[in-house]
């Protein structure tokens, strides 16, 4: 596996990967949990939201970066992070790995790559978040394996 910096021709494949990775959460977990009204209000346009978000993830002038993992000619996954040099911390905002490369160390390698890049920018602390639901259990396991400490947070939704 080779990890490299984002280049513009990665954009469309990374958008597709993000939608493929997180679609089951939105459609199979979040929507049934909160109902159609809350779903539509909070994440009804989640595909479009990701198209917009992913397009703005890599902006080195703003200390936002994306790294892509390749296995041969195929994209195996990506990680996006930012660094707040004044506060000496960083945050991983997106981590997505294709189904074929999950549970093979790709996510860990991408996170370690981002952590090293943040350290090089002077970060002393990294924040990485995920959901507490069953869909996100593999991400929680990965982050704990990487030495991260979970801080429980609860969000509640209700249709008015």
N, C-alpha and C positions, 0 to 999 in steps of 0.2 A: 504494500500500500504506500502511496505517495501522497503527502499533504502539501498543498500549495496555496498561494494567495488567489483570491477571486479575480477572474477576468470577466469582462462584460458578456462574452458569449456563454457564460455559466448561468446567466439570469433566468432564462426560460426553463432550463432543466431544474434549477433550484426551486423555482416557483412550483413546478409540477411535483417535485419531491416533497415539498412542504405540504401541499394539498393532499397528496397521497398518504403521507405520514399521519397528519392530524385529522383528516376526514372522518375516520372511524370514531374518534373522540367526540367530535361535534355531532355527528349524525346518530351514533349508536349509544353514546353515554350521556352527553350533555342534554340533547333535545329530549330524550325520554325522562330524564331526571327533573327537568324544570318545566316542561310543557311547551307547546308551540308559541304562545304569546311571549313568554320570557325569552325563549330561544330566538324568536324573530327580533326582539328588541335588543338583545345583547350580542348575538352572533349570527343573525340571519343572513348576513352577507360575508360570512367568514372567508369564502374563497376569494372574493374581491379584496377583503382586508389583507389577506396574505399576499396577493399580487402587489398591492401597494407597499406593504411592510418590507417584503423581501427586496423590492427594487431600491429601497433606501438603506439597506443594512450596511453596505460597504461605502464608507466615506472617511478615508483616512484623515482628511483635514479636520474632521469633527471627532477624531479618535474612535471611529466605528470601523470594524474589520470583519471580513469573512474569510474563512479558510475552507478549502474543498479537499476531500479525500477521494483519490482515484485508485481504482484497481484495474490496471491495464487502461483501456480506453473508457471504461465506465466510471461514472460518478458514484461513489459508495455512500457519500454523506457530506454534510457541511456543518460548521459551527459559526455562529455570529456572536461577537462580543464588542463591548465598548470599554474604554478606560477613562476614568476621571482622575487625571494626573494630580490635580490640586488636592483631592481627598485621598489619593493613593489607594484607590480601589477600582475594581473592574466588575463587570457583570456579563454573564453569558445570557443572551436573549433568545437564541434559537439553536437547537441541535436536532438534526434530522438525519437518519440513516436509512438507506433503502432496505427493504425487507430481507433481501438476499444477504446483506452484510451485518444484520443485527446479531448481537450475541457472539461476535467474533473479534471484539476489541476495537472496532472502528469508533464507536462513541467515546470510549475512554481515550483513545489516541487523539481524537479531535479536541476533547476537553483539555488534555495535557498540553497540546499545541497552543491552545488559547491561553491557558494559565501561564505558560512560559512567555508568551508574547506580552501578556499583561505585566508580568514581573519585570520584563525588559523595559517597560514604560514606567516602572516605579510603583506599580500596584503592590500592596501588601495583603489585601483581602479581596476575595472574589465572592460575588453573589450569583447563585444559579437557582432558579425556581422551577417547580413543576406542580402538578395537581396531586391531591391526596386520594383520588379515585383509583379503582382497579386498572384502568387504562394506563395510568402513569406509574404503576408499580415498577416496571423495568427501569424507568428513569430514576426513581427514588433509590433503587438498589445500586445503580451505577454511581450516583452522586455520593452515596454513603461509602461505597468501595473506594472512591477517590478521596475520602477523608472529609467530606463536607458534613456539616451539622445541620439537621433539620430544625426549623423553628415553626411549629404548627400555626397555621392561620386558617380562619374559616370565613367564607363568603356565603351569604344567604341571599336567596332570590325569592320574590313573591310577586305574583300578578296582582295588580291593584284593581 
